[in-house]
């Protein structure tokens, strides 16, 4: 397994330019094949439940660890998931394509560092962090953790301002991926979509407003989501 480290180095001098000392900090990036295979399997299973498309993001043209990542994901796809359309994309291109044409993506699998960057970039496309659910899932032997991607907001606690949609959508993910209740998940997601289509917006979604849009608080939005999900 590759372990990429860097020690101290001294840049060579050139005529007319003094030698510069460089201090390089060790930065190991270690991938174990079984760990790549584990997360890839979760991604393939998720893709099967969605649009049947999986994009694996890496930097295999530069990083040895990413070369192992790509080889492992491809081997797993070939052997166990021939029904899932697998593509590979370098992370710099993925960042550009995510902004240019987000609808081209369905399920994306990548390492922690790249995932942190791409998920933050993707968050602004929904208009607000208050719209984004998340799931931390394992291999099926342990329950997952489902929660909005945003943290707590004690500064607006009790002010009827928070957007409850990310929490409802997190519950939908729990039903779909953790409890095997896709029909319940569909009802929750449909309720969110209908509330937005009806013009209801919490303050974080108001933006420039627009025709037919009405600002509501947490309580009214929550009550409407409950009503719509019961239909």
PyMOL commands that set and color helices and strands:
alter all, ss='L'
color gray80, all
select helices_A, chain A and resi 33-49+64-80+91-100+102-104+112-126+129-131+154-156+165-178+182-197+203-205+218-229
alter helices_A, ss='H'
color red, helices_A
select strands_A, chain A and resi 9-10+21-22+53-58+85-90+107-109+133-136+145-148+200-201+214-215
alter strands_A, ss='S'
color yellow, strands_A
deselect
rebuild
show_as cartoon
